[in-house]
Amino acid sequence: MIEFMEETHDNMVGLRVSGKLHEKDYAEFLPKLEDLFSKHGKLRVLFLAAPDFQGWDISAAWQDASLGFKHAADFEKLAMVGAPGWVVWCIRGSAFLFKGEVRVFEADEIDDAWAWLAA
């Protein structure tokens, strides 16, 4: 499941992911995110992985990769919070694709992540 966090406002977007993500999750989520890109241009995104986050099925992984490639220059900042080690490894390995800044935070550093996004 992908949920917009209540802290989302203007170009600051908080996303909480839980369980295993499926294509259906992206079908519901992507139009809202595309609206934010259209409205603000560049976004500052906090990606919070819930403790039960299990990753993506193949269709959802494709949707996620497509989003990343399409908007590689539109993520001003991306904060990964509480992500499992394998996701952190993937993000660090692909961070060069993003034009903005990417930073990884532990789950208990969410306040630091929000502060970094706002700075």
Phi and psi restraints in degrees (range 20) as a CNS / XPLOR table:
assign (resid 1 and name C) (resid 2 and name N)
       (resid 2 and name CA) (resid 2 and name C) 1.0 -117.1 20.0 2
assign (resid 2 and name N) (resid 2 and name CA)
       (resid 2 and name C) (resid 3 and name N) 1.0 125.3 20.0 2
assign (resid 2 and name C) (resid 3 and name N)
       (resid 3 and name CA) (resid 3 and name C) 1.0 -127.3 20.0 2
assign (resid 3 and name N) (resid 3 and name CA)
       (resid 3 and name C) (resid 4 and name N) 1.0 140.4 20.0 2
assign (resid 3 and name C) (resid 4 and name N)
       (resid 4 and name CA) (resid 4 and name C) 1.0 -76.9 20.0 2
assign (resid 4 and name N) (resid 4 and name CA)
       (resid 4 and name C) (resid 5 and name N) 1.0 132.2 20.0 2
assign (resid 4 and name C) (resid 5 and name N)
       (resid 5 and name CA) (resid 5 and name C) 1.0 -79.5 20.0 2
assign (resid 5 and name N) (resid 5 and name CA)
       (resid 5 and name C) (resid 6 and name N) 1.0 154.1 20.0 2
assign (resid 5 and name C) (resid 6 and name N)
       (resid 6 and name CA) (resid 6 and name C) 1.0 -64.9 20.0 2
assign (resid 6 and name N) (resid 6 and name CA)
       (resid 6 and name C) (resid 7 and name N) 1.0 -20.1 20.0 2
assign (resid 6 and name C) (resid 7 and name N)
       (resid 7 and name CA) (resid 7 and name C) 1.0 -73.9 20.0 2
assign (resid 7 and name N) (resid 7 and name CA)
       (resid 7 and name C) (resid 8 and name N) 1.0 -8.2 20.0 2
assign (resid 7 and name C) (resid 8 and name N)
       (resid 8 and name CA) (resid 8 and name C) 1.0 -62.2 20.0 2
assign (resid 8 and name N) (resid 8 and name CA)
       (resid 8 and name C) (resid 9 and name N) 1.0 126.6 20.0 2
assign (resid 8 and name C) (resid 9 and name N)
       (resid 9 and name CA) (resid 9 and name C) 1.0 -161.0 20.0 2
assign (resid 9 and name N) (resid 9 and name CA)
       (resid 9 and name C) (resid 10 and name N) 1.0 147.6 20.0 2
assign (resid 9 and name C) (resid 10 and name N)
       (resid 10 and name CA) (resid 10 and name C) 1.0 48.8 20.0 2
assign (resid 10 and name N) (resid 10 and name CA)
       (resid 10 and name C) (resid 11 and name N) 1.0 -124.8 20.0 2
assign (resid 10 and name C) (resid 11 and name N)
       (resid 11 and name CA) (resid 11 and name C) 1.0 -94.8 20.0 2
assign (resid 11 and name N) (resid 11 and name CA)
       (resid 11 and name C) (resid 12 and name N) 1.0 9.0 20.0 2
assign (resid 11 and name C) (resid 12 and name N)
       (resid 12 and name CA) (resid 12 and name C) 1.0 -97.4 20.0 2
assign (resid 12 and name N) (resid 12 and name CA)
       (resid 12 and name C) (resid 13 and name N) 1.0 116.1 20.0 2
assign (resid 12 and name C) (resid 13 and name N)
       (resid 13 and name CA) (resid 13 and name C) 1.0 -122.1 20.0 2
assign (resid 13 and name N) (resid 13 and name CA)
       (resid 13 and name C) (resid 14 and name N) 1.0 123.0 20.0 2
assign (resid 13 and name C) (resid 14 and name N)
       (resid 14 and name CA) (resid 14 and name C) 1.0 -105.7 20.0 2
assign (resid 14 and name N) (resid 14 and name CA)
       (resid 14 and name C) (resid 15 and name N) 1.0 127.3 20.0 2
assign (resid 14 and name C) (resid 15 and name N)
       (resid 15 and name CA) (resid 15 and name C) 1.0 -121.7 20.0 2
assign (resid 15 and name N) (resid 15 and name CA)
       (resid 15 and name C) (resid 16 and name N) 1.0 127.7 20.0 2
assign (resid 15 and name C) (resid 16 and name N)
       (resid 16 and name CA) (resid 16 and name C) 1.0 -110.8 20.0 2
assign (resid 16 and name N) (resid 16 and name CA)
       (resid 16 and name C) (resid 17 and name N) 1.0 125.4 20.0 2
assign (resid 16 and name C) (resid 17 and name N)
       (resid 17 and name CA) (resid 17 and name C) 1.0 -115.0 20.0 2
assign (resid 17 and name N) (resid 17 and name CA)
       (resid 17 and name C) (resid 18 and name N) 1.0 143.0 20.0 2
assign (resid 17 and name C) (resid 18 and name N)
       (resid 18 and name CA) (resid 18 and name C) 1.0 -145.8 20.0 2
assign (resid 18 and name N) (resid 18 and name CA)
       (resid 18 and name C) (resid 19 and name N) 1.0 160.0 20.0 2
assign (resid 18 and name C) (resid 19 and name N)
       (resid 19 and name CA) (resid 19 and name C) 1.0 64.1 20.0 2
assign (resid 19 and name N) (resid 19 and name CA)
       (resid 19 and name C) (resid 20 and name N) 1.0 -152.1 20.0 2
assign (resid 19 and name C) (resid 20 and name N)
       (resid 20 and name CA) (resid 20 and name C) 1.0 -104.3 20.0 2
assign (resid 20 and name N) (resid 20 and name CA)
       (resid 20 and name C) (resid 21 and name N) 1.0 130.5 20.0 2
assign (resid 20 and name C) (resid 21 and name N)
       (resid 21 and name CA) (resid 21 and name C) 1.0 -85.0 20.0 2
assign (resid 21 and name N) (resid 21 and name CA)
       (resid 21 and name C) (resid 22 and name N) 1.0 139.5 20.0 2
assign (resid 21 and name C) (resid 22 and name N)
       (resid 22 and name CA) (resid 22 and name C) 1.0 -125.3 20.0 2
assign (resid 22 and name N) (resid 22 and name CA)
       (resid 22 and name C) (resid 23 and name N) 1.0 167.0 20.0 2
assign (resid 22 and name C) (resid 23 and name N)
       (resid 23 and name CA) (resid 23 and name C) 1.0 -55.2 20.0 2
assign (resid 23 and name N) (resid 23 and name CA)
       (resid 23 and name C) (resid 24 and name N) 1.0 -36.7 20.0 2
assign (resid 23 and name C) (resid 24 and name N)
       (resid 24 and name CA) (resid 24 and name C) 1.0 -58.6 20.0 2
assign (resid 24 and name N) (resid 24 and name CA)
       (resid 24 and name C) (resid 25 and name N) 1.0 -38.8 20.0 2
assign (resid 24 and name C) (resid 25 and name N)
       (resid 25 and name CA) (resid 25 and name C) 1.0 -60.5 20.0 2
assign (resid 25 and name N) (resid 25 and name CA)
       (resid 25 and name C) (resid 26 and name N) 1.0 -42.0 20.0 2
assign (resid 25 and name C) (resid 26 and name N)
       (resid 26 and name CA) (resid 26 and name C) 1.0 -71.3 20.0 2
assign (resid 26 and name N) (resid 26 and name CA)
       (resid 26 and name C) (resid 27 and name N) 1.0 -33.9 20.0 2
assign (resid 26 and name C) (resid 27 and name N)
       (resid 27 and name CA) (resid 27 and name C) 1.0 -61.2 20.0 2
assign (resid 27 and name N) (resid 27 and name CA)
       (resid 27 and name C) (resid 28 and name N) 1.0 -35.0 20.0 2
assign (resid 27 and name C) (resid 28 and name N)
       (resid 28 and name CA) (resid 28 and name C) 1.0 -81.9 20.0 2
assign (resid 28 and name N) (resid 28 and name CA)
       (resid 28 and name C) (resid 29 and name N) 1.0 -33.2 20.0 2
assign (resid 28 and name C) (resid 29 and name N)
       (resid 29 and name CA) (resid 29 and name C) 1.0 -87.7 20.0 2
assign (resid 29 and name N) (resid 29 and name CA)
       (resid 29 and name C) (resid 30 and name N) 1.0 -41.1 20.0 2
assign (resid 29 and name C) (resid 30 and name N)
       (resid 30 and name CA) (resid 30 and name C) 1.0 -60.0 20.0 2
assign (resid 30 and name N) (resid 30 and name CA)
       (resid 30 and name C) (resid 31 and name N) 1.0 -43.0 20.0 2
assign (resid 30 and name C) (resid 31 and name N)
       (resid 31 and name CA) (resid 31 and name C) 1.0 -58.5 20.0 2
assign (resid 31 and name N) (resid 31 and name CA)
       (resid 31 and name C) (resid 32 and name N) 1.0 -38.2 20.0 2
assign (resid 31 and name C) (resid 32 and name N)
       (resid 32 and name CA) (resid 32 and name C) 1.0 -66.6 20.0 2
assign (resid 32 and name N) (resid 32 and name CA)
       (resid 32 and name C) (resid 33 and name N) 1.0 -42.0 20.0 2
assign (resid 32 and name C) (resid 33 and name N)
       (resid 33 and name CA) (resid 33 and name C) 1.0 -68.2 20.0 2
assign (resid 33 and name N) (resid 33 and name CA)
       (resid 33 and name C) (resid 34 and name N) 1.0 -40.6 20.0 2
assign (resid 33 and name C) (resid 34 and name N)
       (resid 34 and name CA) (resid 34 and name C) 1.0 -60.8 20.0 2
assign (resid 34 and name N) (resid 34 and name CA)
       (resid 34 and name C) (resid 35 and name N) 1.0 -37.4 20.0 2
assign (resid 34 and name C) (resid 35 and name N)
       (resid 35 and name CA) (resid 35 and name C) 1.0 -61.0 20.0 2
assign (resid 35 and name N) (resid 35 and name CA)
       (resid 35 and name C) (resid 36 and name N) 1.0 -40.9 20.0 2
assign (resid 35 and name C) (resid 36 and name N)
       (resid 36 and name CA) (resid 36 and name C) 1.0 -67.0 20.0 2
assign (resid 36 and name N) (resid 36 and name CA)
       (resid 36 and name C) (resid 37 and name N) 1.0 -39.8 20.0 2
assign (resid 36 and name C) (resid 37 and name N)
       (resid 37 and name CA) (resid 37 and name C) 1.0 -62.1 20.0 2
assign (resid 37 and name N) (resid 37 and name CA)
       (resid 37 and name C) (resid 38 and name N) 1.0 -42.5 20.0 2
assign (resid 37 and name C) (resid 38 and name N)
       (resid 38 and name CA) (resid 38 and name C) 1.0 -63.3 20.0 2
assign (resid 38 and name N) (resid 38 and name CA)
       (resid 38 and name C) (resid 39 and name N) 1.0 -40.3 20.0 2
assign (resid 38 and name C) (resid 39 and name N)
       (resid 39 and name CA) (resid 39 and name C) 1.0 -75.1 20.0 2
assign (resid 39 and name N) (resid 39 and name CA)
       (resid 39 and name C) (resid 40 and name N) 1.0 -40.2 20.0 2
assign (resid 39 and name C) (resid 40 and name N)
       (resid 40 and name CA) (resid 40 and name C) 1.0 -111.9 20.0 2
assign (resid 40 and name N) (resid 40 and name CA)
       (resid 40 and name C) (resid 41 and name N) 1.0 -12.2 20.0 2
assign (resid 40 and name C) (resid 41 and name N)
       (resid 41 and name CA) (resid 41 and name C) 1.0 80.5 20.0 2
assign (resid 41 and name N) (resid 41 and name CA)
       (resid 41 and name C) (resid 42 and name N) 1.0 -87.1 20.0 2
assign (resid 41 and name C) (resid 42 and name N)
       (resid 42 and name CA) (resid 42 and name C) 1.0 -98.9 20.0 2
assign (resid 42 and name N) (resid 42 and name CA)
       (resid 42 and name C) (resid 43 and name N) 1.0 142.0 20.0 2
assign (resid 42 and name C) (resid 43 and name N)
       (resid 43 and name CA) (resid 43 and name C) 1.0 -119.1 20.0 2
assign (resid 43 and name N) (resid 43 and name CA)
       (resid 43 and name C) (resid 44 and name N) 1.0 152.4 20.0 2
assign (resid 43 and name C) (resid 44 and name N)
       (resid 44 and name CA) (resid 44 and name C) 1.0 -110.1 20.0 2
assign (resid 44 and name N) (resid 44 and name CA)
       (resid 44 and name C) (resid 45 and name N) 1.0 115.4 20.0 2
assign (resid 44 and name C) (resid 45 and name N)
       (resid 45 and name CA) (resid 45 and name C) 1.0 -118.1 20.0 2
assign (resid 45 and name N) (resid 45 and name CA)
       (resid 45 and name C) (resid 46 and name N) 1.0 131.8 20.0 2
assign (resid 45 and name C) (resid 46 and name N)
       (resid 46 and name CA) (resid 46 and name C) 1.0 -106.8 20.0 2
assign (resid 46 and name N) (resid 46 and name CA)
       (resid 46 and name C) (resid 47 and name N) 1.0 122.1 20.0 2
assign (resid 46 and name C) (resid 47 and name N)
       (resid 47 and name CA) (resid 47 and name C) 1.0 -108.2 20.0 2
assign (resid 47 and name N) (resid 47 and name CA)
       (resid 47 and name C) (resid 48 and name N) 1.0 107.4 20.0 2
assign (resid 47 and name C) (resid 48 and name N)
       (resid 48 and name CA) (resid 48 and name C) 1.0 -104.0 20.0 2
assign (resid 48 and name N) (resid 48 and name CA)
       (resid 48 and name C) (resid 49 and name N) 1.0 117.0 20.0 2
assign (resid 48 and name C) (resid 49 and name N)
       (resid 49 and name CA) (resid 49 and name C) 1.0 -91.0 20.0 2
assign (resid 49 and name N) (resid 49 and name CA)
       (resid 49 and name C) (resid 50 and name N) 1.0 119.0 20.0 2
assign (resid 49 and name C) (resid 50 and name N)
       (resid 50 and name CA) (resid 50 and name C) 1.0 -66.2 20.0 2
assign (resid 50 and name N) (resid 50 and name CA)
       (resid 50 and name C) (resid 51 and name N) 1.0 158.4 20.0 2
assign (resid 50 and name C) (resid 51 and name N)
       (resid 51 and name CA) (resid 51 and name C) 1.0 -56.2 20.0 2
assign (resid 51 and name N) (resid 51 and name CA)
       (resid 51 and name C) (resid 52 and name N) 1.0 -26.7 20.0 2
assign (resid 51 and name C) (resid 52 and name N)
       (resid 52 and name CA) (resid 52 and name C) 1.0 -92.7 20.0 2
assign (resid 52 and name N) (resid 52 and name CA)
       (resid 52 and name C) (resid 53 and name N) 1.0 9.3 20.0 2
assign (resid 52 and name C) (resid 53 and name N)
       (resid 53 and name CA) (resid 53 and name C) 1.0 -62.5 20.0 2
assign (resid 53 and name N) (resid 53 and name CA)
       (resid 53 and name C) (resid 54 and name N) 1.0 127.3 20.0 2
assign (resid 53 and name C) (resid 54 and name N)
       (resid 54 and name CA) (resid 54 and name C) 1.0 -115.6 20.0 2
assign (resid 54 and name N) (resid 54 and name CA)
       (resid 54 and name C) (resid 55 and name N) 1.0 -0.6 20.0 2
assign (resid 54 and name C) (resid 55 and name N)
       (resid 55 and name CA) (resid 55 and name C) 1.0 103.5 20.0 2
assign (resid 55 and name N) (resid 55 and name CA)
       (resid 55 and name C) (resid 56 and name N) 1.0 -151.8 20.0 2
assign (resid 55 and name C) (resid 56 and name N)
       (resid 56 and name CA) (resid 56 and name C) 1.0 -123.7 20.0 2
assign (resid 56 and name N) (resid 56 and name CA)
       (resid 56 and name C) (resid 57 and name N) 1.0 145.8 20.0 2
assign (resid 56 and name C) (resid 57 and name N)
       (resid 57 and name CA) (resid 57 and name C) 1.0 -79.8 20.0 2
assign (resid 57 and name N) (resid 57 and name CA)
       (resid 57 and name C) (resid 58 and name N) 1.0 174.2 20.0 2
assign (resid 57 and name C) (resid 58 and name N)
       (resid 58 and name CA) (resid 58 and name C) 1.0 -61.7 20.0 2
assign (resid 58 and name N) (resid 58 and name CA)
       (resid 58 and name C) (resid 59 and name N) 1.0 -39.1 20.0 2
assign (resid 58 and name C) (resid 59 and name N)
       (resid 59 and name CA) (resid 59 and name C) 1.0 -66.7 20.0 2
assign (resid 59 and name N) (resid 59 and name CA)
       (resid 59 and name C) (resid 60 and name N) 1.0 -42.9 20.0 2
assign (resid 59 and name C) (resid 60 and name N)
       (resid 60 and name CA) (resid 60 and name C) 1.0 -67.7 20.0 2
assign (resid 60 and name N) (resid 60 and name CA)
       (resid 60 and name C) (resid 61 and name N) 1.0 -37.3 20.0 2
assign (resid 60 and name C) (resid 61 and name N)
       (resid 61 and name CA) (resid 61 and name C) 1.0 -62.1 20.0 2
assign (resid 61 and name N) (resid 61 and name CA)
       (resid 61 and name C) (resid 62 and name N) 1.0 -40.0 20.0 2
assign (resid 61 and name C) (resid 62 and name N)
       (resid 62 and name CA) (resid 62 and name C) 1.0 -64.6 20.0 2
assign (resid 62 and name N) (resid 62 and name CA)
       (resid 62 and name C) (resid 63 and name N) 1.0 -43.8 20.0 2
assign (resid 62 and name C) (resid 63 and name N)
       (resid 63 and name CA) (resid 63 and name C) 1.0 -59.8 20.0 2
assign (resid 63 and name N) (resid 63 and name CA)
       (resid 63 and name C) (resid 64 and name N) 1.0 -42.9 20.0 2
assign (resid 63 and name C) (resid 64 and name N)
       (resid 64 and name CA) (resid 64 and name C) 1.0 -65.1 20.0 2
assign (resid 64 and name N) (resid 64 and name CA)
       (resid 64 and name C) (resid 65 and name N) 1.0 -45.6 20.0 2
assign (resid 64 and name C) (resid 65 and name N)
       (resid 65 and name CA) (resid 65 and name C) 1.0 -63.1 20.0 2
assign (resid 65 and name N) (resid 65 and name CA)
       (resid 65 and name C) (resid 66 and name N) 1.0 -41.8 20.0 2
assign (resid 65 and name C) (resid 66 and name N)
       (resid 66 and name CA) (resid 66 and name C) 1.0 -61.6 20.0 2
assign (resid 66 and name N) (resid 66 and name CA)
       (resid 66 and name C) (resid 67 and name N) 1.0 -42.2 20.0 2
assign (resid 66 and name C) (resid 67 and name N)
       (resid 67 and name CA) (resid 67 and name C) 1.0 -60.4 20.0 2
assign (resid 67 and name N) (resid 67 and name CA)
       (resid 67 and name C) (resid 68 and name N) 1.0 -46.4 20.0 2
assign (resid 67 and name C) (resid 68 and name N)
       (resid 68 and name CA) (resid 68 and name C) 1.0 -60.6 20.0 2
assign (resid 68 and name N) (resid 68 and name CA)
       (resid 68 and name C) (resid 69 and name N) 1.0 -44.0 20.0 2
assign (resid 68 and name C) (resid 69 and name N)
       (resid 69 and name CA) (resid 69 and name C) 1.0 -67.9 20.0 2
assign (resid 69 and name N) (resid 69 and name CA)
       (resid 69 and name C) (resid 70 and name N) 1.0 -42.0 20.0 2
assign (resid 69 and name C) (resid 70 and name N)
       (resid 70 and name CA) (resid 70 and name C) 1.0 -63.5 20.0 2
assign (resid 70 and name N) (resid 70 and name CA)
       (resid 70 and name C) (resid 71 and name N) 1.0 -38.0 20.0 2
assign (resid 70 and name C) (resid 71 and name N)
       (resid 71 and name CA) (resid 71 and name C) 1.0 -114.1 20.0 2
assign (resid 71 and name N) (resid 71 and name CA)
       (resid 71 and name C) (resid 72 and name N) 1.0 27.1 20.0 2
assign (resid 71 and name C) (resid 72 and name N)
       (resid 72 and name CA) (resid 72 and name C) 1.0 -54.4 20.0 2
assign (resid 72 and name N) (resid 72 and name CA)
       (resid 72 and name C) (resid 73 and name N) 1.0 -34.5 20.0 2
assign (resid 72 and name C) (resid 73 and name N)
       (resid 73 and name CA) (resid 73 and name C) 1.0 -92.1 20.0 2
assign (resid 73 and name N) (resid 73 and name CA)
       (resid 73 and name C) (resid 74 and name N) 1.0 -1.3 20.0 2
assign (resid 73 and name C) (resid 74 and name N)
       (resid 74 and name CA) (resid 74 and name C) 1.0 -102.7 20.0 2
assign (resid 74 and name N) (resid 74 and name CA)
       (resid 74 and name C) (resid 75 and name N) 1.0 -3.8 20.0 2
assign (resid 74 and name C) (resid 75 and name N)
       (resid 75 and name CA) (resid 75 and name C) 1.0 -92.3 20.0 2
assign (resid 75 and name N) (resid 75 and name CA)
       (resid 75 and name C) (resid 76 and name N) 1.0 103.1 20.0 2
assign (resid 75 and name C) (resid 76 and name N)
       (resid 76 and name CA) (resid 76 and name C) 1.0 -66.8 20.0 2
assign (resid 76 and name N) (resid 76 and name CA)
       (resid 76 and name C) (resid 77 and name N) 1.0 -44.2 20.0 2
assign (resid 76 and name C) (resid 77 and name N)
       (resid 77 and name CA) (resid 77 and name C) 1.0 -144.4 20.0 2
assign (resid 77 and name N) (resid 77 and name CA)
       (resid 77 and name C) (resid 78 and name N) 1.0 145.3 20.0 2
assign (resid 77 and name C) (resid 78 and name N)
       (resid 78 and name CA) (resid 78 and name C) 1.0 -134.3 20.0 2
assign (resid 78 and name N) (resid 78 and name CA)
       (resid 78 and name C) (resid 79 and name N) 1.0 116.5 20.0 2
assign (resid 78 and name C) (resid 79 and name N)
       (resid 79 and name CA) (resid 79 and name C) 1.0 -106.4 20.0 2
assign (resid 79 and name N) (resid 79 and name CA)
       (resid 79 and name C) (resid 80 and name N) 1.0 120.4 20.0 2
assign (resid 79 and name C) (resid 80 and name N)
       (resid 80 and name CA) (resid 80 and name C) 1.0 -97.4 20.0 2
assign (resid 80 and name N) (resid 80 and name CA)
       (resid 80 and name C) (resid 81 and name N) 1.0 120.2 20.0 2
assign (resid 80 and name C) (resid 81 and name N)
       (resid 81 and name CA) (resid 81 and name C) 1.0 -120.5 20.0 2
assign (resid 81 and name N) (resid 81 and name CA)
       (resid 81 and name C) (resid 82 and name N) 1.0 124.6 20.0 2
assign (resid 81 and name C) (resid 82 and name N)
       (resid 82 and name CA) (resid 82 and name C) 1.0 70.5 20.0 2
assign (resid 82 and name N) (resid 82 and name CA)
       (resid 82 and name C) (resid 83 and name N) 1.0 17.7 20.0 2
assign (resid 82 and name C) (resid 83 and name N)
       (resid 83 and name CA) (resid 83 and name C) 1.0 -73.8 20.0 2
assign (resid 83 and name N) (resid 83 and name CA)
       (resid 83 and name C) (resid 84 and name N) 1.0 146.1 20.0 2
assign (resid 83 and name C) (resid 84 and name N)
       (resid 84 and name CA) (resid 84 and name C) 1.0 -61.5 20.0 2
assign (resid 84 and name N) (resid 84 and name CA)
       (resid 84 and name C) (resid 85 and name N) 1.0 157.9 20.0 2
assign (resid 84 and name C) (resid 85 and name N)
       (resid 85 and name CA) (resid 85 and name C) 1.0 -53.5 20.0 2
assign (resid 85 and name N) (resid 85 and name CA)
       (resid 85 and name C) (resid 86 and name N) 1.0 -40.0 20.0 2
assign (resid 85 and name C) (resid 86 and name N)
       (resid 86 and name CA) (resid 86 and name C) 1.0 -67.7 20.0 2
assign (resid 86 and name N) (resid 86 and name CA)
       (resid 86 and name C) (resid 87 and name N) 1.0 -30.9 20.0 2
assign (resid 86 and name C) (resid 87 and name N)
       (resid 87 and name CA) (resid 87 and name C) 1.0 -72.9 20.0 2
assign (resid 87 and name N) (resid 87 and name CA)
       (resid 87 and name C) (resid 88 and name N) 1.0 -41.8 20.0 2
assign (resid 87 and name C) (resid 88 and name N)
       (resid 88 and name CA) (resid 88 and name C) 1.0 -58.7 20.0 2
assign (resid 88 and name N) (resid 88 and name CA)
       (resid 88 and name C) (resid 89 and name N) 1.0 -44.0 20.0 2
assign (resid 88 and name C) (resid 89 and name N)
       (resid 89 and name CA) (resid 89 and name C) 1.0 -60.0 20.0 2
assign (resid 89 and name N) (resid 89 and name CA)
       (resid 89 and name C) (resid 90 and name N) 1.0 -44.4 20.0 2
assign (resid 89 and name C) (resid 90 and name N)
       (resid 90 and name CA) (resid 90 and name C) 1.0 -63.8 20.0 2
assign (resid 90 and name N) (resid 90 and name CA)
       (resid 90 and name C) (resid 91 and name N) 1.0 -42.2 20.0 2
assign (resid 90 and name C) (resid 91 and name N)
       (resid 91 and name CA) (resid 91 and name C) 1.0 -65.0 20.0 2
assign (resid 91 and name N) (resid 91 and name CA)
       (resid 91 and name C) (resid 92 and name N) 1.0 -46.0 20.0 2
assign (resid 91 and name C) (resid 92 and name N)
       (resid 92 and name CA) (resid 92 and name C) 1.0 -63.6 20.0 2
assign (resid 92 and name N) (resid 92 and name CA)
       (resid 92 and name C) (resid 93 and name N) 1.0 -35.2 20.0 2
assign (resid 92 and name C) (resid 93 and name N)
       (resid 93 and name CA) (resid 93 and name C) 1.0 -71.8 20.0 2
assign (resid 93 and name N) (resid 93 and name CA)
       (resid 93 and name C) (resid 94 and name N) 1.0 -23.9 20.0 2
assign (resid 93 and name C) (resid 94 and name N)
       (resid 94 and name CA) (resid 94 and name C) 1.0 -112.6 20.0 2
assign (resid 94 and name N) (resid 94 and name CA)
       (resid 94 and name C) (resid 95 and name N) 1.0 4.2 20.0 2
assign (resid 94 and name C) (resid 95 and name N)
       (resid 95 and name CA) (resid 95 and name C) 1.0 -58.8 20.0 2
assign (resid 95 and name N) (resid 95 and name CA)
       (resid 95 and name C) (resid 96 and name N) 1.0 -28.8 20.0 2
assign (resid 95 and name C) (resid 96 and name N)
       (resid 96 and name CA) (resid 96 and name C) 1.0 -63.1 20.0 2
assign (resid 96 and name N) (resid 96 and name CA)
       (resid 96 and name C) (resid 97 and name N) 1.0 -19.2 20.0 2
assign (resid 96 and name C) (resid 97 and name N)
       (resid 97 and name CA) (resid 97 and name C) 1.0 -73.7 20.0 2
assign (resid 97 and name N) (resid 97 and name CA)
       (resid 97 and name C) (resid 98 and name N) 1.0 -25.2 20.0 2
assign (resid 97 and name C) (resid 98 and name N)
       (resid 98 and name CA) (resid 98 and name C) 1.0 -87.0 20.0 2
assign (resid 98 and name N) (resid 98 and name CA)
       (resid 98 and name C) (resid 99 and name N) 1.0 139.6 20.0 2
assign (resid 98 and name C) (resid 99 and name N)
       (resid 99 and name CA) (resid 99 and name C) 1.0 -80.7 20.0 2
assign (resid 99 and name N) (resid 99 and name CA)
       (resid 99 and name C) (resid 100 and name N) 1.0 -23.3 20.0 2
assign (resid 99 and name C) (resid 100 and name N)
       (resid 100 and name CA) (resid 100 and name C) 1.0 -89.4 20.0 2
assign (resid 100 and name N) (resid 100 and name CA)
       (resid 100 and name C) (resid 101 and name N) 1.0 -173.9 20.0 2
assign (resid 100 and name C) (resid 101 and name N)
       (resid 101 and name CA) (resid 101 and name C) 1.0 -85.6 20.0 2
assign (resid 101 and name N) (resid 101 and name CA)
       (resid 101 and name C) (resid 102 and name N) 1.0 143.7 20.0 2
assign (resid 101 and name C) (resid 102 and name N)
       (resid 102 and name CA) (resid 102 and name C) 1.0 -127.0 20.0 2
assign (resid 102 and name N) (resid 102 and name CA)
       (resid 102 and name C) (resid 103 and name N) 1.0 132.2 20.0 2
assign (resid 102 and name C) (resid 103 and name N)
       (resid 103 and name CA) (resid 103 and name C) 1.0 -141.2 20.0 2
assign (resid 103 and name N) (resid 103 and name CA)
       (resid 103 and name C) (resid 104 and name N) 1.0 144.1 20.0 2
assign (resid 103 and name C) (resid 104 and name N)
       (resid 104 and name CA) (resid 104 and name C) 1.0 -107.1 20.0 2
assign (resid 104 and name N) (resid 104 and name CA)
       (resid 104 and name C) (resid 105 and name N) 1.0 135.5 20.0 2
assign (resid 104 and name C) (resid 105 and name N)
       (resid 105 and name CA) (resid 105 and name C) 1.0 -127.3 20.0 2
assign (resid 105 and name N) (resid 105 and name CA)
       (resid 105 and name C) (resid 106 and name N) 1.0 148.8 20.0 2
assign (resid 105 and name C) (resid 106 and name N)
       (resid 106 and name CA) (resid 106 and name C) 1.0 -73.0 20.0 2
assign (resid 106 and name N) (resid 106 and name CA)
       (resid 106 and name C) (resid 107 and name N) 1.0 161.7 20.0 2
assign (resid 106 and name C) (resid 107 and name N)
       (resid 107 and name CA) (resid 107 and name C) 1.0 -57.2 20.0 2
assign (resid 107 and name N) (resid 107 and name CA)
       (resid 107 and name C) (resid 108 and name N) 1.0 -35.2 20.0 2
assign (resid 107 and name C) (resid 108 and name N)
       (resid 108 and name CA) (resid 108 and name C) 1.0 -83.4 20.0 2
assign (resid 108 and name N) (resid 108 and name CA)
       (resid 108 and name C) (resid 109 and name N) 1.0 6.1 20.0 2
assign (resid 108 and name C) (resid 109 and name N)
       (resid 109 and name CA) (resid 109 and name C) 1.0 -108.3 20.0 2
assign (resid 109 and name N) (resid 109 and name CA)
       (resid 109 and name C) (resid 110 and name N) 1.0 25.3 20.0 2
assign (resid 109 and name C) (resid 110 and name N)
       (resid 110 and name CA) (resid 110 and name C) 1.0 -62.3 20.0 2
assign (resid 110 and name N) (resid 110 and name CA)
       (resid 110 and name C) (resid 111 and name N) 1.0 -37.8 20.0 2
assign (resid 110 and name C) (resid 111 and name N)
       (resid 111 and name CA) (resid 111 and name C) 1.0 -63.9 20.0 2
assign (resid 111 and name N) (resid 111 and name CA)
       (resid 111 and name C) (resid 112 and name N) 1.0 -38.8 20.0 2
assign (resid 111 and name C) (resid 112 and name N)
       (resid 112 and name CA) (resid 112 and name C) 1.0 -64.4 20.0 2
assign (resid 112 and name N) (resid 112 and name CA)
       (resid 112 and name C) (resid 113 and name N) 1.0 -37.7 20.0 2
assign (resid 112 and name C) (resid 113 and name N)
       (resid 113 and name CA) (resid 113 and name C) 1.0 -65.1 20.0 2
assign (resid 113 and name N) (resid 113 and name CA)
       (resid 113 and name C) (resid 114 and name N) 1.0 -45.1 20.0 2
assign (resid 113 and name C) (resid 114 and name N)
       (resid 114 and name CA) (resid 114 and name C) 1.0 -61.4 20.0 2
assign (resid 114 and name N) (resid 114 and name CA)
       (resid 114 and name C) (resid 115 and name N) 1.0 -41.8 20.0 2
assign (resid 114 and name C) (resid 115 and name N)
       (resid 115 and name CA) (resid 115 and name C) 1.0 -63.3 20.0 2
assign (resid 115 and name N) (resid 115 and name CA)
       (resid 115 and name C) (resid 116 and name N) 1.0 -42.0 20.0 2
assign (resid 115 and name C) (resid 116 and name N)
       (resid 116 and name CA) (resid 116 and name C) 1.0 -63.0 20.0 2
assign (resid 116 and name N) (resid 116 and name CA)
       (resid 116 and name C) (resid 117 and name N) 1.0 -42.3 20.0 2
assign (resid 116 and name C) (resid 117 and name N)
       (resid 117 and name CA) (resid 117 and name C) 1.0 -62.3 20.0 2
assign (resid 117 and name N) (resid 117 and name CA)
       (resid 117 and name C) (resid 118 and name N) 1.0 -38.2 20.0 2
assign (resid 117 and name C) (resid 118 and name N)
       (resid 118 and name CA) (resid 118 and name C) 1.0 -75.3 20.0 2
assign (resid 118 and name N) (resid 118 and name CA)
       (resid 118 and name C) (resid 119 and name N) 1.0 -23.9 20.0 2
